[in-house]
Amino acid sequence: MSSILVTGGCGYIGLHTIVDLIEAGFDVTCLDSNIRSDERSLRGVQKITGKTIKNNKVDLCDEEAVSHFFNTNSRIEGIIHFAALKSVPESVSDPIAYFNNNINSLLNILREVKKHRIPYFIFSSSCSVYGDTDALPVTEDTKLLQAESPYARTKQICEQIIQDVSRSHTDTKYTLLRYFNPAGAHPSAMIGEIPQPGAYNVVPILIESYKKIRDTFTVTGDQHNTRDGTCIRDYIHVMDLANAHTKCLQYMKKPTHDIRLDIFNVGTGNGVTVLELINAFKETVDQQFTYKIGDRRDGDVSAIYSDFTKARECLGWSPKYTVYDIMESAWKWDQFVDKYHNQ
């Protein structure tokens, strides 16, 4: 039986996508270096699906190790490539690490895709490739502007690399999925965003601030050109995002599909300000929440949200969860993690 390789499969989006793939009948192989993840998280996948998934611990920046993996895993039919560093502030402070990791890992895996003639490749891209655009909502045809952070620039460069490769390598169909802002957790609370020293994304930061694990939550600027002065983002539930990958694979595998390179936005189409997100969190915990206004953060765009019409029409995909579902599932996951660690 052929298998779908999920790189970064122990990470936040990877775990949820593995669950969705398994539930859709795909066989899954996981690969993760675990520099920002923990393979024990795969236990949650087993509890949800009844399937045991073992991680192949490989550093995708190690060309020899990558080559060995593919030479000994001949069943790979498709790849969903999540593995990458993803913190905007960290990329600003250490851009070399981001260029080295995100670009070299892609080059190594594309080399093997070509060598082994792997039919399907899905790349985990980002809405950050659009830059600080005024064209809202953004479509797949929206012009890409200057990247606002080294992280975003790596995504732009990786997209360009894949586009060039797709022109010369006709054995593989490539798809770029441009995510908006994933958040939330699996409804079972068996998997969610992995706790790390100092959360990176806004929802776990809200929760850590509420629990006094970190200082008062800081809204990064209230002078943006938005309805309340705070940043607008398109928050998509992680299970909606996961399902987009499954739908994309199913679409690419259709006998009538002959597109060598395709691009899809994956978002809800609704922009939510930081203050609106805070209000949704307040409703979830049914408590007051203290926050303060800080300076605008380097690398942040003021507003971005999606037009996902193409994904709806081609993939048959639409988001099902709301921002309130996101907050409820994230809070439920956090309570599960606390209980697990306190046992």
C-alpha positions as CSV (number, residue, x, y, z in Angstrom):
1,M,0.0,0.0,0.0
2,S,1.4,3.4,-1.0
3,S,1.9,6.0,1.8
4,I,1.7,9.8,2.2
5,L,4.8,11.2,3.8
6,V,4.0,14.1,6.3
7,T,7.2,16.0,7.1
8,G,7.0,17.9,10.4
9,G,4.3,15.3,11.3
10,C,4.8,15.7,15.1
11,G,4.1,19.4,14.9
12,Y,0.9,21.3,15.4
13,I,-0.6,21.2,11.9
14,G,1.1,17.9,11.0
15,L,-0.6,16.0,13.8
16,H,-4.0,17.2,12.9
17,T,-3.4,16.5,9.2
18,I,-2.3,13.0,9.9
19,V,-5.6,12.4,11.8
20,D,-7.6,13.7,8.8
21,L,-5.7,11.7,6.3
22,I,-6.1,8.5,8.3
23,E,-9.9,9.1,8.7
24,A,-10.0,9.6,4.9
25,G,-8.4,6.2,4.3
26,F,-4.8,7.2,3.6
27,D,-1.8,5.3,4.9
28,V,0.6,7.8,6.5
29,T,4.4,7.9,7.2
30,C,5.6,10.6,9.6
31,L,9.0,12.3,9.5
32,D,10.1,14.9,12.0
33,S,13.5,16.0,13.5
34,N,11.7,16.9,16.7
35,I,13.7,20.1,17.2
36,R,10.4,21.9,17.8
37,S,8.1,19.0,18.6
38,D,7.8,15.8,20.6
39,E,7.0,12.4,19.0
40,R,5.0,11.4,22.1
41,S,2.3,13.6,20.6
42,L,1.6,10.8,18.2
43,R,0.0,9.0,21.1
44,G,-2.9,11.4,20.7
45,V,-3.3,10.4,17.0
46,Q,-3.4,6.8,18.1
47,K,-6.2,7.5,20.6
48,I,-8.3,9.3,18.0
49,T,-7.8,7.0,15.0
50,G,-6.8,3.7,16.5
51,K,-3.7,3.7,14.2
52,T,-0.2,3.6,15.5
53,I,2.1,6.1,13.7
54,K,5.8,5.9,14.3
55,N,8.0,8.9,13.7
56,N,11.1,8.7,11.4
57,K,13.5,11.1,13.1
58,V,15.4,12.7,10.2
59,D,16.9,16.2,9.9
60,L,15.8,17.3,6.4
61,C,18.8,19.6,6.3
62,D,21.1,16.5,6.3
63,E,21.3,15.6,2.7
64,E,22.8,12.1,3.3
65,A,20.1,11.3,5.9
66,V,17.3,12.4,3.6
67,S,18.7,10.3,0.8
68,H,18.9,7.3,3.0
69,F,15.4,7.7,4.2
70,F,13.9,7.8,0.7
71,N,16.1,4.9,-0.5
72,T,14.7,2.7,2.2
73,N,11.1,3.9,2.0
74,S,9.9,3.1,-1.5
75,R,6.2,3.3,-0.8
76,I,5.9,7.1,-0.7
77,E,3.3,8.3,-3.2
78,G,2.8,11.8,-2.0
79,I,4.4,14.3,0.3
80,I,2.9,17.0,2.5
81,H,5.9,19.2,3.5
82,F,5.2,21.1,6.8
83,A,8.7,20.9,8.3
84,A,10.0,24.4,8.8
85,L,10.8,27.1,11.4
86,K,7.8,29.4,11.7
87,S,8.2,32.2,14.3
88,V,8.2,35.7,12.8
89,P,10.0,37.4,15.8
90,E,12.6,34.6,15.9
91,S,13.2,34.9,12.1
92,V,13.8,38.7,12.6
93,S,16.4,38.0,15.3
94,D,18.1,35.1,13.5
95,P,17.4,35.2,9.8
96,I,20.3,33.0,8.8
97,A,18.9,30.1,10.8
98,Y,15.6,30.5,8.9
99,F,17.1,30.6,5.5
100,N,19.4,27.7,6.3
101,N,16.6,25.5,7.7
102,N,13.6,26.3,5.6
103,I,15.3,26.5,2.2
104,N,17.9,23.7,2.5
105,S,15.3,21.3,3.8
106,L,13.1,21.9,0.8
107,L,15.9,21.5,-1.7
108,N,16.9,18.2,-0.1
109,I,13.4,16.8,-0.3
110,L,12.8,18.1,-3.8
111,R,15.9,16.3,-5.0
112,E,14.4,13.0,-3.7
113,V,11.0,13.8,-5.2
114,K,12.7,14.1,-8.6
115,K,14.9,11.1,-8.1
116,H,12.1,8.8,-7.0
117,R,9.4,10.3,-9.3
118,I,7.0,10.9,-6.4
119,P,3.7,11.9,-8.0
120,Y,2.2,14.4,-5.5
121,F,3.8,17.2,-3.5
122,I,2.0,19.7,-1.3
123,F,3.9,22.6,0.2
124,S,2.9,24.3,3.4
125,S,3.1,28.0,2.5
126,S,1.7,31.1,4.2
127,C,-0.4,34.1,3.6
128,S,2.7,36.0,4.7
129,V,3.9,35.7,1.0
130,Y,1.4,38.5,0.1
131,G,3.2,41.1,2.2
132,D,1.5,44.2,3.6
133,T,-1.1,44.2,0.8
134,D,-4.0,46.6,0.5
135,A,-5.8,44.2,-1.8
136,L,-8.3,42.6,0.5
137,P,-9.4,39.9,0.6
138,V,-6.4,38.3,-1.1
139,T,-6.9,35.9,-3.9
140,E,-4.3,33.5,-5.4
141,D,-3.7,36.1,-8.1
142,T,-3.0,38.9,-5.7
143,K,0.5,40.3,-6.4
144,L,3.1,39.2,-3.9
145,L,4.7,42.3,-2.2
146,Q,7.9,42.7,-0.2
147,A,8.2,40.2,2.5
148,E,7.7,41.7,6.0
149,S,10.0,39.2,7.8
150,P,12.7,36.6,7.0
151,Y,10.2,33.9,7.7
152,A,7.9,35.3,5.0
153,R,10.8,35.6,2.7
154,T,11.7,32.0,3.1
155,K,8.1,31.1,2.1
156,Q,8.3,33.3,-1.0
157,I,11.7,31.8,-2.0
158,C,10.4,28.3,-1.5
159,E,7.4,28.9,-3.6
160,Q,9.6,30.3,-6.4
161,I,11.9,27.2,-6.2
162,I,8.9,24.9,-6.5
163,Q,7.5,26.9,-9.4
164,D,10.9,26.6,-11.2
165,V,11.2,22.9,-10.4
166,S,7.6,22.2,-11.6
167,R,8.5,23.5,-15.1
168,S,11.3,21.0,-15.6
169,H,10.1,18.0,-13.6
170,T,6.9,16.7,-15.2
171,D,6.6,13.5,-13.1
172,T,5.2,15.3,-10.1
173,K,2.1,17.5,-9.5
174,Y,2.8,20.4,-7.1
175,T,0.4,22.4,-5.0
176,L,1.1,25.4,-2.8
177,L,-1.3,25.9,0.1
178,R,-1.2,29.4,1.5
179,Y,-2.5,29.2,5.1
180,F,-3.9,32.0,7.0
181,N,-3.7,31.8,10.8
182,P,-4.2,28.3,12.2
183,A,-5.5,28.0,15.7
184,G,-7.6,25.7,18.0
185,A,-7.3,22.0,18.6
186,H,-8.9,18.6,17.8
187,P,-12.4,18.5,19.4
188,S,-11.3,15.4,21.4
189,A,-8.6,17.5,23.1
190,M,-6.2,14.6,22.5
191,I,-4.0,16.7,20.3
192,G,-3.5,20.5,20.0
193,E,-0.8,23.1,19.8
194,I,2.3,21.6,21.5
195,P,3.3,23.4,24.7
196,Q,6.7,25.1,24.3
197,P,8.8,27.4,26.4
198,G,7.1,30.7,25.4
199,A,4.2,30.3,23.0
200,Y,4.6,31.6,19.5
201,N,1.0,32.0,18.3
202,V,-1.6,34.3,19.6
203,V,-4.1,31.9,21.0
204,P,-1.7,30.0,23.3
205,I,-0.2,33.3,24.3
206,L,-3.6,34.5,25.4
207,I,-4.1,31.3,27.4
208,E,-0.6,31.6,29.0
209,S,-1.3,35.2,29.9
210,Y,-4.7,34.4,31.4
211,K,-3.1,31.6,33.5
212,K,-0.3,34.0,34.7
213,I,2.3,31.8,33.1
214,R,3.6,34.9,31.3
215,D,3.2,38.7,31.7
216,T,0.0,40.6,30.8
217,F,-1.0,40.0,27.2
218,T,0.4,42.8,25.0
219,V,-1.6,43.9,21.9
220,T,1.1,44.7,19.4
221,G,0.0,48.1,18.3
222,D,-3.4,50.0,18.1
223,Q,-2.5,52.4,15.3
224,H,-2.9,50.0,12.4
225,N,-5.3,51.1,9.6
226,T,-8.1,48.8,10.8
227,R,-11.5,49.2,12.4
228,D,-10.2,49.2,16.0
229,G,-6.5,49.9,15.3
230,T,-5.3,46.4,16.0
231,C,-4.1,43.8,13.5
232,I,-6.6,41.8,11.5
233,R,-6.0,38.1,10.8
234,D,-8.0,35.3,9.3
235,Y,-8.0,32.6,12.0
236,I,-8.8,29.1,10.7
237,H,-9.4,26.1,12.9
238,V,-6.6,23.6,12.6
239,M,-9.0,20.8,11.7
240,D,-10.4,22.8,8.8
241,L,-6.8,23.5,7.7
242,A,-5.9,19.8,8.0
243,N,-8.9,18.8,5.9
244,A,-7.8,21.1,3.1
245,H,-4.7,18.9,2.7
246,T,-6.8,15.7,2.4
247,K,-9.1,17.4,-0.1
248,C,-6.1,18.6,-2.1
249,L,-4.6,15.1,-2.3
250,Q,-7.9,13.7,-3.4
251,Y,-8.2,16.4,-6.1
252,M,-4.6,15.9,-7.3
253,K,-5.2,12.1,-7.6
254,K,-8.2,12.5,-9.9
255,P,-7.5,11.0,-13.4
256,T,-8.7,14.3,-15.0
257,H,-6.3,16.4,-13.0
258,D,-3.5,17.6,-15.2
259,I,-2.2,20.8,-13.5
260,R,1.5,20.7,-12.8
261,L,1.5,23.6,-10.3
262,D,-1.5,24.9,-8.4
263,I,-2.1,27.4,-5.6
264,F,-4.9,27.6,-3.1
265,N,-5.7,30.0,-0.2
266,V,-6.8,28.2,2.9
267,G,-8.7,30.6,5.2
268,T,-12.2,31.5,6.4
269,G,-12.6,34.7,4.4
270,N,-13.3,36.6,7.7
271,G,-10.9,39.1,9.2
272,V,-10.8,39.2,13.0
273,T,-9.0,41.9,15.0
274,V,-6.9,41.2,18.0
275,L,-9.4,42.9,20.2
276,E,-12.2,40.8,18.7
277,L,-10.1,37.7,19.4
278,I,-9.7,38.7,23.0
279,N,-13.5,39.2,23.3
280,A,-14.0,35.6,22.0
281,F,-11.6,34.3,24.5
282,K,-13.3,36.2,27.3
283,E,-16.6,34.5,26.3
284,T,-14.9,31.1,26.4
285,V,-13.4,31.4,29.9
286,D,-16.3,33.5,31.1
287,Q,-13.9,35.7,32.9
288,Q,-12.4,39.2,32.6
289,F,-9.1,39.3,30.8
290,T,-6.4,42.0,31.3
291,Y,-4.3,43.2,28.5
292,K,-2.2,46.2,27.5
293,I,-1.4,48.1,24.4
294,G,2.2,47.8,23.2
295,D,4.3,48.9,20.2
296,R,3.8,47.6,16.7
297,R,5.9,44.5,16.2
298,D,8.6,44.3,13.4
299,G,7.5,42.0,10.6
300,D,3.7,42.4,11.2
301,V,1.3,43.3,8.4
302,S,-1.7,45.4,9.5
303,A,-4.4,43.3,7.9
304,I,-4.8,40.2,5.8
305,Y,-7.7,37.8,5.2
306,S,-8.6,35.4,2.4
307,D,-10.8,34.7,-0.5
308,F,-11.0,30.9,-0.6
309,T,-13.4,30.7,-3.6
310,K,-10.9,28.7,-5.6
311,A,-10.5,26.0,-2.9
312,R,-14.3,25.8,-2.5
313,E,-14.9,25.4,-6.2
314,C,-11.9,23.0,-7.1
315,L,-11.4,21.1,-3.9
316,G,-14.9,21.1,-2.5
317,W,-13.5,22.5,0.7
318,S,-15.0,25.1,3.0
319,P,-14.3,25.9,6.7
320,K,-16.8,24.5,9.2
321,Y,-15.5,26.0,12.5
322,T,-15.9,29.6,13.9
323,V,-13.5,31.7,16.0
324,Y,-15.6,30.6,19.1
325,D,-15.0,27.0,18.2
326,I,-11.3,27.8,17.9
327,M,-11.2,29.3,21.4
328,E,-13.3,26.5,23.0
329,S,-11.2,23.7,21.5
330,A,-7.9,25.5,22.4
331,W,-9.1,26.0,26.0
332,K,-10.3,22.4,26.3
333,W,-6.9,21.2,25.0
334,D,-5.0,23.3,27.5
335,Q,-7.1,21.8,30.4
336,F,-6.3,18.3,29.1
337,V,-2.5,19.1,29.0
338,D,-2.6,20.5,32.5
339,K,-4.4,17.5,33.8
340,Y,-2.0,15.1,32.0
341,H,1.1,16.9,33.4
342,N,-0.3,17.1,36.9
343,Q,-1.0,13.3,37.2
